[in-house]
Structure formats: C-alpha cells, structure tokens
Amino acid sequence: MPAATLTREEELHWLALHLTPGLGKRKAAHLVKAYGSPEAVFRVSAAELEGQGLAGSVARSLAGGCGFDDAAEQQRLAMAAGAQVIPIGDPRYPPLLREIYDPPLLLFVRGRVELLGELMLGVVGTRRPTAYGMAVAERLAGDLARAGMVIASGMARGIDTSAHRAALAAGCATIAVFGCGVDLIYPAENRKLSQEIAANGLLVSEYPMGAPAYPQNFPVRNRIISGMSVGVLIVEGAEHSGSAITARMAMEQQREVFAVPGNITSKVSWGPNLLIKQGAKLVQEWNDVVVELPSEVRKRLVAKAQGRLFGEGEENCPPGENPQDAEIGEVARELLKIVPLDRPMQLDELVETLERYSSSELIAALFELEMLGLIRQLPGKNFVKVW
C-alpha cells in the first residue's frame, strides 16, 4: 500500500475545496483535473471559475477561500479523533471507488487505512432481520472473511451489524461506511462495535467530522459500499429497501450482485428473491460468491490462502476453521502451487511435473484436496482449483 504523500497544507486545500458551499463533488473533481491540484484551483479568479461553469456565488466563495476556516477546524477535529483525510488524489484512496460515476472527493477514515487497498465485499440487508437472516449473514460473512475478503457494510442495525461482528469474530478485518461523521456513533447501541472496528478494521465516511446522521445520507453512502467492493451480497430486504438501493448501485457500477434466497411468504425476502429473478447469483455458501468473481480477484484470494497455508506474507485474517485453512501434507502443498485456477490440468501432466513423487502419492494428495474443497476433479482425470 502506498504511503501518504500529502502535506498538512495540501490536505487543508482539499478540505477547503470539499467544504466550499454549493460546490458539488463532480464539479470539484473537474476543477482539480483542469488545474492540476486544489492549490491551483484556489489561485484562479472568480471570473475564470464562472467560465468553468460555476454559479457566480459559488465562484466567489471559492475564489475568496470561504472554506478554509471550516477546513482548519476539520483538521483539528480529525486529529483529536485519530482520523485521517484521504482525498481522491491520494494513492491510498480505494482504486475501485475512484472509477464510479460520482466518487467522494475525499474520505474521512479511522483505523487501519491500508485496508482501503484490499479486496472488499459488501454485505448488506434489512434492519429488521429474521433469525434465519442473521444466522445466514453471520455464517457467510465469517466464511468470506476467512476466504480473504474484507467485509464492507454500513454498521446499521440488523444484517449490517451481524456481518461486521462475524468478520471480527473470525479474527478478520471489516470496514464500516458511515452516513455521518466518523467521530459519531450511529446507531448508539453500536458504540462498542465501532470501537472494535476502529481498532481492527476501518471506519469510513465522506461526511465531515461532526456531521449528524441525517436520513438522506444513508442511501447516498450506499454507493461507497458497493463502489469500493468487487461485489455486493444481499441478505434479506424489502423490495424498496436500502439494500435494494445498494444492489441497484452495484449493478450501475458493474459490480457482481449476490443474493440469499428466502421464504417467499416473508416481506424481507422479497428484495433478494426479486434480485435472483433478475439475474443476481443465488448464494448458499461462501464459494458461490468466490467462483463468480473475476479471475484476477480469485487469483489474489488463492495467493492469500496459500500465504496462510505456507506462513508467508502478512494477512488480514489468521487461519480459521474453513477448509481453505486446514493443515495439509507436503505433496498437497506442492500440488496447490502448480494446479491452475483458470484451466484444468491432466493427471499425467501433474505426474510428469512432480516426478519426485509417485503417482499413488499424487492421487492420494489430490483426493485430500478434493475433500477439503480446494481442488475439483473434472472428466478425464483433469483437475482445477475451486477458486
């Protein structure tokens, strides 16, 4: 993960741009692109800014530096709360989020900033889940976290909270995207959870420090959950719920959409069941998600899993109880290193490649890996990695 490159002065200019009244995200990003940096934008005259399409009052506010007092206060509040500011020009800014139609100009974050560069999966759902919904969210979020995904959600009551807690219970990282300032707690009962996430994961918001949790903020923040993630998993939600909004945004952002089927007589099953009818991937277990992800994402997950198995590299999640973290023998380890992810490999080719082992040893090891769900046998004695 690249280190921070912004000075305090550069950060101040980003904040001042962000806090200029009437200047939207897209127009602010356009100005930075046109002039090269926020500092350069503040050196432009009001007349020239109007020529860039700004309203006269906004151009005068920007040229007059109206946002700098608020920016200095935000810097002070962020420092007091242990938060950092990550502008869109910062190398630590989530790469997938930068690609969406309306990315936040900057993010306020508390916790492990390096997680912004990890593979994320959004897990969202209703605030009033059934016992089934909570159990499913906990199981899937925990399994997917152990598989190498960083679980991203909104820390709302219900499914969001279950997903965060499951990831933490697995000893893994999770990211909570707020609809208020990262120095505030909403809902209040999640105070302890937010402290755990700040210590072991990351709190994220595009809203300034101290910004209240207005209802209209939450549908807007959902685009960040989906935008940062390679896909979104929906666990229970009504037809027009916040989770349905997140799913729609994920589709618009060309992210994978997954849904857990539910009881057809339950109102909270209407959203995911409808998504499945519309083409979302039906999910019964964690691997239903992983196999649908792009090949480059699956390769990264394979590399992370092998890092855990072989004790190599730094991981966001320690070995757990999932099959991919089980103890395996020496021959099986060697097979995992050479069996491809994207194409099957014939048994004779494996025997020829690993000639120091007998065919019976290789067959036994392949059977072991099949039982663990790490390798699948195809017709003709061909083998391929499950992920």
C-alpha positions as MATLAB code, in Angstrom:
seq = 'MPAATLTREEELHWLALHLTPGLGKRKAAHLVKAYGSPEAVFRVSAAELEGQGLAGSVARSLAGGCGFDDAAEQQRLAMAAGAQVIPIGDPRYPPLLREIYDPPLLLFVRGRVELLGELMLGVVGTRRPTAYGMAVAERLAGDLARAGMVIASGMARGIDTSAHRAALAAGCATIAVFGCGVDLIYPAENRKLSQEIAANGLLVSEYPMGAPAYPQNFPVRNRIISGMSVGVLIVEGAEHSGSAITARMAMEQQREVFAVPGNITSKVSWGPNLLIKQGAKLVQEWNDVVVELPSEVRKRLVAKAQGRLFGEGEENCPPGENPQDAEIGEVARELLKIVPLDRPMQLDELVETLERYSSSELIAALFELEMLGLIRQLPGKNFVKVW';
ca = [
       0.000    0.000    0.000;
       1.477    3.369   -0.960;
       2.324    5.715    1.874;
       0.614    9.044    2.355;
       2.122   11.771    0.212;
       0.015   14.769    1.286;
       1.357   17.541    3.468;
      -0.871   19.261    6.024;
      -1.107   22.247    3.692;
      -2.230   20.078    0.775;
      -4.773   18.362    2.994;
      -6.093   21.770    4.076;
      -6.701   22.764    0.444;
      -8.544   19.503   -0.286;
     -10.738   20.070    2.769;
     -11.422   23.686    1.805;
     -12.474   22.557   -1.670;
     -14.707   19.871   -0.182;
     -16.361   22.358    2.198;
     -16.950   25.233   -0.235;
     -20.735   25.912   -0.175;
     -22.561   24.912   -3.348;
     -19.604   23.133   -4.969;
     -20.534   19.539   -5.732;
     -18.258   16.504   -5.890;
     -18.192   16.227   -9.657;
     -17.542   19.924  -10.255;
     -14.787   19.945   -7.612;
     -13.143   16.907   -9.233;
     -13.417   18.607  -12.649;
     -11.634   21.705  -11.330;
      -8.813   19.665   -9.805;
      -8.378   17.825  -13.098;
      -8.455   21.105  -15.066;
      -5.930   22.964  -12.903;
      -3.830   20.108  -11.560;
      -4.331   20.487   -7.808;
      -6.629   22.091   -5.207;
      -3.935   24.699   -4.522;
      -4.045   25.752   -8.164;
      -7.848   25.950   -8.092;
      -7.741   28.476   -5.250;
      -5.418   30.702   -7.288;
      -7.990   31.047  -10.100;
     -10.118   34.200  -10.321;
     -13.876   34.157   -9.796;
     -14.428   35.214  -13.413;
     -12.402   32.287  -14.738;
     -14.195   29.899  -12.395;
     -17.522   31.111  -13.775;
     -16.125   30.259  -17.195;
     -15.746   26.676  -15.912;
     -19.497   26.537  -15.336;
     -19.721   27.588  -11.682;
     -22.529   29.820  -10.472;
     -21.376   33.311   -9.588;
     -21.925   32.900   -5.835;
     -20.025   29.583   -5.779;
     -17.177   31.020   -7.865;
     -16.846   33.987   -5.491;
     -16.921   31.716   -2.433;
     -14.225   29.515   -3.926;
     -12.005   32.396   -5.061;
     -12.442   34.071   -1.671;
     -11.377   30.917    0.199;
     -14.608   30.637    2.184;
     -13.936   27.020    3.066;
     -10.569   27.486    4.790;
     -11.859   28.291    8.286;
     -14.035   25.190    8.255;
     -11.156   23.188    6.769;
      -8.819   24.166    9.615;
     -11.488   23.159   12.136;
     -11.957   19.826   10.374;
      -8.225   19.173   10.564;
      -8.328   19.851   14.295;
     -11.350   17.585   14.841;
      -9.845   14.805   12.756;
      -6.599   14.916   14.701;
      -8.477   14.865   18.013;
     -10.479   11.809   16.904;
      -7.480    9.966   15.472;
      -8.940   10.211   11.967;
      -7.205   10.806    8.645;
      -8.313   12.519    5.448;
      -7.868   10.563    2.188;
      -8.531   12.740   -0.910;
      -9.276   11.201   -4.278;
      -5.750   12.138   -5.391;
      -4.160   10.179   -2.529;
      -2.576    6.835   -3.561;
      -4.372    5.184   -0.614;
      -7.823    6.070   -1.991;
      -9.758    2.863   -2.890;
      -8.966    2.181   -6.571;
     -12.391    0.732   -7.424;
     -14.205    3.637   -5.769;
     -12.273    6.103   -7.910;
     -13.828    4.504  -11.009;
     -17.517    5.114  -10.197;
     -19.628    7.916  -11.691;
     -19.637   10.140   -8.579;
     -16.766    9.172   -6.247;
     -16.390   11.127   -2.994;
     -13.881   13.954   -3.280;
     -12.317   12.745   -0.061;
     -12.836   10.209    2.716;
     -12.526   10.602    6.476;
     -11.197    7.366    7.988;
     -10.357    5.929   11.397;
      -8.448    2.678   11.828;
      -6.309    0.585    9.505;
      -6.037    2.767    6.411;
      -4.174    0.048    4.497;
      -7.449   -1.887    4.220;
      -8.603    0.566    1.539;
      -6.397   -1.330   -0.902;
      -7.732   -4.795   -0.020;
     -10.364   -6.900   -1.782;
     -13.740   -5.921   -0.322;
     -17.171   -7.496   -0.492;
     -20.251   -5.548    0.545;
     -22.706   -7.439    2.781;
     -25.960   -5.571    3.443;
     -29.556   -6.248    4.388;
     -32.576   -5.261    6.390;
     -32.518   -3.537    9.773;
     -35.246   -5.943   10.938;
     -33.913   -9.388   10.033;
     -35.373  -12.772   10.849;
     -33.379  -15.261   12.897;
     -32.641  -17.053    9.598;
     -31.305  -13.850    8.035;
     -28.982  -13.103   10.939;
     -27.665  -16.675   11.027;
     -27.011  -16.661    7.273;
     -25.308  -13.251    7.378;
     -23.044  -14.355   10.213;
     -22.084  -17.617    8.522;
     -21.441  -16.148    5.072;
     -19.635  -13.027    6.298;
     -17.394  -15.108    8.552;
     -16.597  -17.647    5.833;
     -15.944  -14.958    3.196;
     -13.710  -13.049    5.607;
     -11.677  -16.191    6.248;
     -11.505  -16.723    2.479;
      -9.612  -13.421    2.194;
     -12.351  -10.827    1.591;
     -12.640   -7.678    3.712;
     -16.325   -7.368    4.641;
     -17.742   -3.880    3.997;
     -21.113   -2.782    5.339;
     -22.946    0.188    6.844;
     -22.997   -0.698   10.576;
     -26.796   -0.323   10.611;
     -28.910   -2.454   12.923;
     -29.658   -5.961   11.738;
     -27.790   -7.629    8.876;
     -25.026   -4.994    8.668;
     -24.194   -5.418   12.348;
     -24.254   -9.220   12.052;
     -21.833   -9.098    9.105;
     -19.363   -6.835   10.911;
     -19.457   -8.936   14.082;
     -18.985  -12.185   12.172;
     -15.876  -10.849   10.428;
     -14.421   -9.658   13.727;
     -15.304  -12.957   15.438;
     -13.332  -14.732   12.701;
     -10.327  -12.586   13.616;
     -10.577  -10.742   10.304;
     -10.896   -7.142    9.144;
     -14.114   -5.296    8.333;
     -14.963   -1.814    7.042;
     -17.959    0.252    8.203;
     -19.164    3.082    5.954;
     -20.957    5.791    7.940;
     -23.770    8.133    6.985;
     -22.410   10.650    9.496;
     -19.005   11.823   10.721;
     -16.597    9.069   11.746;
     -16.320   10.700   15.167;
     -20.007    9.975   15.847;
     -21.725    6.666   16.556;
     -24.933    5.688   14.815;
     -26.855    3.745   15.946;
     -25.843    4.443   19.546;
     -26.031    0.772   20.588;
     -23.137    0.021   18.238;
     -20.665    2.090   20.232;
     -18.665   -0.965   21.324;
     -18.767   -2.407   17.808;
     -17.452    0.843   16.316;
     -14.566    0.802   18.800;
     -13.697   -2.767   17.790;
     -13.828   -1.864   14.099;
     -11.664    1.238   14.634;
      -9.084   -0.996   16.371;
      -9.185   -3.982   14.000;
     -10.752   -2.626   10.824;
     -11.695    0.749    9.382;
     -14.426    3.385    9.765;
     -15.101    5.404    6.598;
     -17.274    8.415    5.729;
     -17.439   11.135    3.099;
     -19.230   13.377    5.601;
     -17.204   15.868    7.658;
     -16.313   15.349   11.288;
     -19.325   16.033   13.469;
     -21.845   15.675   10.618;
     -25.167   14.337   12.003;
     -26.780   11.128   10.752;
     -29.485   12.633    8.564;
     -31.816   10.030    6.957;
     -30.978   11.222    3.423;
     -27.289   10.463    4.000;
     -27.694    6.700    4.103;
     -28.879    5.968    0.548;
     -26.039    8.224   -0.665;
     -23.389    6.418    1.383;
     -24.517    3.062   -0.056;
     -22.753    3.864   -3.345;
     -19.462    3.864   -1.381;
     -20.085    0.354   -0.017;
     -20.760   -1.004   -3.493;
     -18.177    1.224   -5.180;
     -15.275    0.013   -3.011;
     -16.277   -3.633   -3.353;
     -15.846   -6.264   -6.065;
     -19.414   -7.329   -5.379;
     -22.373   -6.950   -3.028;
     -24.225   -9.713   -1.154;
     -27.849   -9.005   -0.175;
     -29.258  -10.873    2.841;
     -32.946  -10.033    3.372;
     -34.594   -6.731    2.476;
     -37.887   -5.368    1.197;
     -38.411   -4.513   -2.459;
     -37.593   -0.812   -1.991;
     -35.212   -1.102    0.957;
     -31.755    0.390    1.405;
     -30.220   -2.963    0.451;
     -32.192   -2.880   -2.809;
     -30.764    0.606   -3.457;
     -27.263   -0.741   -2.822;
     -27.877   -3.605   -5.240;
     -29.078   -1.202   -7.935;
     -25.999    0.980   -7.431;
     -23.772   -2.089   -7.638;
     -25.342   -3.012  -10.974;
     -24.832    0.537  -12.268;
     -21.198    0.345  -11.154;
     -20.833   -3.032  -12.935;
     -20.185   -4.906   -9.719;
     -21.250   -8.506   -9.083;
     -24.576   -8.826   -7.230;
     -25.311  -11.832   -4.999;
     -28.444  -12.651   -3.038;
     -29.509  -15.191   -0.429;
     -32.923  -16.727   -1.222;
     -35.600  -16.504    1.447;
     -39.081  -17.606    2.410;
     -41.478  -16.463   -0.325;
     -44.102  -15.540    2.299;
     -41.742  -13.162    4.112;
     -41.637   -9.459    3.215;
     -37.900   -9.281    3.928;
     -37.280  -11.995    1.339;
     -38.899  -10.018   -1.454;
     -35.789   -7.985   -2.283;
     -33.205  -10.796   -2.624;
     -35.686  -13.161   -4.303;
     -36.531  -10.492   -6.881;
     -32.822   -9.844   -7.490;
     -32.288  -13.553   -8.148;
     -35.144  -13.487  -10.683;
     -33.428  -10.533  -12.343;
     -30.095  -12.355  -12.644;
     -28.302  -11.977   -9.310;
     -26.241  -15.005   -8.291;
     -28.055  -17.240   -5.787;
     -25.819  -17.857   -2.759;
     -25.977  -20.872   -0.446;
     -22.346  -20.949    0.684;
     -19.267  -18.719    0.548;
     -17.827  -20.426   -2.523;
     -20.922  -19.438   -4.547;
     -19.595  -15.885   -4.248;
     -15.924  -16.575   -4.874;
     -16.378  -18.615   -8.065;
     -18.307  -15.750   -9.705;
     -15.610  -13.135   -9.102;
     -13.224  -12.059  -11.903;
     -10.237  -14.352  -12.391;
      -7.727  -11.723  -11.215;
      -9.670  -11.399   -7.947;
      -9.744  -15.179   -7.456;
      -6.010  -15.354   -8.114;
      -5.417  -12.794   -5.358;
      -7.576  -14.846   -2.985;
      -5.664  -18.008   -3.886;
      -2.380  -16.222   -3.204;
      -3.665  -15.033    0.181;
      -4.884  -18.510    1.107;
      -1.551  -20.038    0.148;
       0.167  -17.347    2.195;
      -1.778  -18.550    5.223;
      -1.123  -22.213    4.481;
       2.595  -21.699    3.960;
       3.038  -18.969    6.585;
       4.099  -16.380    4.026;
       3.305  -12.660    3.892;
       1.040  -10.515    6.050;
      -2.634  -11.380    6.218;
      -5.685   -9.504    7.458;
      -7.163  -12.748    8.728;
      -5.476  -15.595   10.603;
      -6.076  -19.248    9.743;
      -9.600  -20.246   10.717;
     -11.811  -23.297   10.623;
     -12.653  -23.108    6.919;
     -11.396  -25.895    4.647;
      -9.081  -23.498    2.854;
      -7.177  -23.015    6.123;
      -6.815  -26.694    7.054;
      -3.495  -28.407    7.638;
      -2.377  -30.252    4.513;
       0.515  -32.505    3.646;
       3.688  -31.733    1.711;
       2.513  -33.318   -1.564;
      -0.827  -31.472   -1.382;
       1.017  -28.188   -0.849;
       3.111  -28.794   -3.948;
       0.003  -29.589   -5.957;
      -1.705  -26.386   -4.821;
       1.246  -24.421   -6.166;
       1.001  -25.808   -9.684;
      -2.673  -26.697  -10.322;
      -4.061  -23.785  -12.356;
      -7.048  -21.659  -11.461;
      -8.318  -20.954  -14.972;
      -7.750  -24.230  -16.839;
      -7.810  -27.922  -15.928;
      -4.555  -29.898  -15.627;
      -4.432  -33.569  -16.617;
      -3.188  -36.178  -14.126;
      -0.401  -37.352  -16.443;
       0.853  -33.758  -16.681;
       0.860  -33.495  -12.876;
       2.809  -36.743  -12.559;
       5.332  -35.515  -15.113;
       5.691  -32.113  -13.445;
       6.059  -33.527   -9.913;
       8.163  -36.535  -10.883;
       9.813  -36.735   -7.465;
       6.511  -38.096   -6.113;
       4.906  -41.374   -7.118;
       1.555  -41.418   -8.912;
      -0.074  -43.044   -5.871;
       1.180  -40.193   -3.623;
      -0.187  -37.604   -6.029;
      -3.570  -39.339   -6.328;
      -3.857  -39.520   -2.528;
      -2.973  -35.832   -2.209;
      -5.463  -34.866   -4.935;
      -8.163  -36.792   -3.079;
      -7.210  -34.945    0.130;
      -7.542  -31.569   -1.631;
     -10.878  -32.603   -3.161;
     -12.222  -33.453    0.295;
     -11.119  -30.029    1.546;
     -12.874  -28.317   -1.346;
      -9.639  -26.819   -2.701;
      -9.456  -28.784   -5.963;
     -12.193  -30.187   -8.209;
     -11.842  -33.212  -10.481;
     -13.280  -32.877  -13.981;
     -13.964  -35.672  -16.502;
     -10.874  -37.298  -17.989;
      -8.832  -37.092  -14.776;
      -8.428  -33.341  -15.104;
      -8.048  -31.127  -12.035;
      -8.606  -27.429  -11.392;
      -8.540  -25.155   -8.346;
     -12.001  -24.496   -6.947;
     -11.366  -20.770   -6.581;
];
